[in-house]
């Protein structure tokens, strides 16, 4: 997204202490407030979306899952379609 033309305006209200904190952090990185805020917001958005893709399995369920992954695909065209989609944070 770097270098892309801005297309929309995002307005928000903040406490003076929040603005000061953001301004100090942006200055520490040599960035303008808007650039700093957009980067931070996009990083957080990516993290939230990626967190939705993590899941944990116990040993037995992991072995079942791994076995299913190794089986031939019943509909390989569906997987190809899924893999061709853009990630939500790339939209």
C-alpha positions, 0 to 999 in steps of 0.5 A, spaced: 500 500 500 505 504 500 505 510 495 498 509 493 494 515 493 489 516 498 482 515 497 478 516 503 478 520 509 478 517 516 476 522 522 476 520 529 476 524 536 482 522 541 484 525 548 489 530 548 494 525 552 492 520 546 494 525 541 501 527 545 503 520 546 501 518 538 505 525 536 511 523 540 511 516 538 511 518 530 516 523 532 521 518 535 520 514 528 521 520 524 514 520 521 508 524 520 502 523 525 497 520 519 503 515 517 504 513 524 497 512 525 495 508 519 501 503 519 499 502 527 492 501 525 494 496 519 499 492 523 493 491 528 488 489 523 493 484 520 494 481 527 487 481 528 485 477 522 491 472 522 489 471 529 482 468 527 486 463 523 490 460 529 487 454 532 490 449 537 489 441 537 491 436 542 495 430 539 490 425 537 486 431 533 492 433 530 494 426 528 487 426 525 488 433 522 495 431 519 492 424 516 486 428 512 491 433 509 495 428 506 489 425 503 488 426 496 483 432 494 476 431 492 475 437 489 482 440 487 479 446 483 476 449 490 483 449 493 485 453 487 480 458 487 481 459 495 488 460 494 487 465 488 483 469 493 487 475 496 488 476 503 483 480 507 489 485 509 491 486 502 484 488 499 
